[in-house]
């Protein structure tokens, strides 16, 4: 029995000793957060310093494209459509026939106007002869004043009738001419809202034509940048649609007044569109060089994570990475300009970025 008790006591002492040792050990290890950090696997990563270089300042802006000019095709007269010579997407030239209206009614009016004109001419000629005869007699004192006044009135009425008949001819001719509707400019038919047999009223919009030989890019310039740009300045334009192609434009219009809500100045950049690649409504980016030299910070594009408006990178500081939000500028080849968030000579991670989390322990290794 005494032996059994002694064994039990030894076991209890052993247990307490182990417990005491573990408690003592925890004093050296630290709290749970440190224990977890010590237990984390240290990742080997490569890094590069944030560098600085002198570059010309570039204003990077986005905007939409719109046509240089557009026109609406309408009818000046009423009538029924009997021919259509254009459809949406067609490239047309100024003066090209687009629509034809039935003209028989207007031809009939022309014939009536011609007959009225002949009658008015005959009446005018007769009245003129009679007027000249009576006037001569009146001047000699043979004809009375009342006789002269009577023939003079008839002569003036006949003259007015002739003028009215001539005007009717001009109106009838213009109406016949208006049964043919022509394109007012060079461009593409971008909208057609008319069909064969449709009866038109004057002023109805039938087609829309846009001149796409030149395109405007519309941007908004901040007040702080207004003094850095000038009219006819060359601008580089890019679109996601044509990733490997850049377009050349020139600043052609700067609004004289600021937008009341945004306090920006609407600016138009004219782009020659020889191959008609650019379309109204497209979204584009542009770079405007200001001629001002400044020092910029830059890092490799590969060290950048996130999306527009929420970019970030990892800075290596004493073998720990810190997630740092950054504001970026222009991307040049394989580097990106940093407008805020980083300091010169800080080291950013360039490998294993997708495996990193804020405050992860790392080991900086040299590139092979």
C-alpha positions, 0 to 999 in steps of 0.5 A, spaced: 500 500 500 505 504 501 509 503 495 502 504 491 501 511 494 508 513 493 507 511 486 501 516 485 505 522 489 510 521 484 505 521 478 502 527 481 508 531 482 510 529 474 504 532 472 505 538 476 512 539 473 510 538 466 504 544 467 509 548 471 514 548 465 509 549 460 507 555 464 514 557 464 515 556 457 509 561 455 513 567 459 518 566 453 514 565 447 509 570 449 501 571 447 497 567 442 498 572 437 505 572 437 505 564 438 501 564 431 506 568 428 512 564 430 508 558 427 507 561 421 511 559 415 515 565 412 515 566 405 520 567 400 519 573 396 523 578 391 522 585 392 524 592 388 525 599 391 520 604 389 524 609 384 524 616 382 525 619 375 523 626 371 518 626 366 513 630 363 507 631 366 501 628 363 494 629 364 490 622 363 482 623 362 477 619 359 471 621 355 466 619 350 466 620 342 460 624 338 460 626 331 463 632 328 456 634 325 449 631 324 443 633 320 436 631 320 432 629 313 425 632 313 420 633 307 418 641 306 411 638 303 406 633 304 406 627 299 406 620 299 413 616 299 414 612 292 421 611 292 427 610 298 434 610 296 438 609 302 438 605 308 441 605 315 448 604 315 449 607 308 454 612 306 451 618 302 454 624 299 451 631 299 446 632 294 445 624 293 437 622 292 434 619 298 427 620 297 422 621 292 414 623 293 409 622 288 409 628 284 402 628 279 398 633 284 404 638 283 405 637 276 397 638 275 398 645 279 404 647 275 399 646 269 394 650 272 399 655 274 402 656 267 395 657 264 393 662 269 400 666 267 398 666 260 391 669 261 395 674 266 400 676 261 394 677 255 390 681 260 396 685 262 398 686 255 391 689 253 391 693 259 398 696 258 396 698 251 389 701 253 393 705 258 398 708 254 393 710 249 389 713 254 395 716 257 397 719 251 390 722 250 390 725 257 397 728 256 394 732 250 388 734 254 383 730 250 381 724 255 378 726 262 381 725 268 376 719 270 378 716 264 385 716 265 384 713 272 379 708 270 384 705 265 390 706 270 387 702 275 385 696 270 393 696 268 395 696 275 390 690 277 393 686 271 400 688 273 399 685 280 395 679 277 401 677 272 406 678 278 401 673 282 401 668 276 409 668 276 409 667 283 405 661 283 409 658 277 415 659 282 411 656 288 409 650 283 416 649 281 419 649 288 413 644 290 415 639 284 423 640 286 421 638 293 418 631 291 425 629 291 429 629 297 436 630 297 442 629 302 444 635 306 451 633 307 456 627 306 455 622 312 452 615 314 445 614 315 444 612 322 437 612 323 431 611 317 424 612 320 420 612 313 417 607 309 414 606 302 407 609 301 407 613 307 404 620 307 408 625 309 407 632 313 411 638 312 417 638 317 417 630 319 424 627 321 425 622 316 432 620 316 438 622 321 445 623 317 452 623 321 458 626 318 463 621 321 469 623 317 471 627 323 470 625 331 470 629 337 472 626 343 469 630 349 472 631 356 472 635 362 478 639 364 479 641 371 480 648 373 487 647 375 489 644 369 486 649 364 492 653 364 496 647 362 492 646 355 492 650 349 488 650 342 490 646 337 495 642 342 496 635 340 493 629 344 494 622 344 487 617 344 486 610 345 480 605 346 480 598 349 476 596 342 483 598 338 488 596 344 494 596 339 492 602 335 493 610 338 489 616 334 492 623 334 487 628 336 487 636 337 484 640 342 479 645 338 474 647 343 474 649 350 468 652 353 468 659 356 464 657 362 465 652 367 459 647 368 456 649 374 455 642 378 462 639 376 466 646 375 470 643 369 470 646 362 467 642 357 473 641 351 472 638 344 478 634 341 478 633 334 480 626 331 480 625 323 476 618 322 479 616 315 477 609 316 471 610 320 473 606 326 471 611 331 463 611 332 459 616 336 458 613 343 465 609 344 469 610 350 476 613 350 482 615 354 487 621 352 493 623 354 495 630 354 502 632 355 503 639 359 510 640 357 511 641 365 517 636 368 516 633 375 519 627 379 514 621 379 515 615 383 514 608 379 513 601 381 513 595 377 506 593 374 507 586 377 507 589 384 500 592 383 493 589 385 486 591 386 482 595 381 480 602 378 479 606 384 482 601 389 489 599 387 494 597 393 501 593 393 505 590 399 511 594 402 516 590 405 518 592 412 522 589 417 521 582 414 513 583 414 509 585 409 504 591 409 498 592 405 498 599 402 493 603 398 496 607 392 493 612 387 496 610 380 498 615 374 500 613 367 502 606 366 508 606 361 511 599 359 512 595 365 511 600 370 506 604 373 506 611 376 504 612 383 501 619 385 500 617 392 501 612 398 508 610 397 515 613 398 522 613 394 526 607 396 521 603 400 521 596 397 515 593 394 513 585 393 514 583 386 513 575 387 507 571 390 503 577 391 496 573 391 499 569 396 500 574 401 496 577 407 497 584 411 502 583 416 505 576 413 512 574 415 516 574 409 524 573 407 526 578 402 531 574 397 535 576 391 533 575 384 536 569 381 
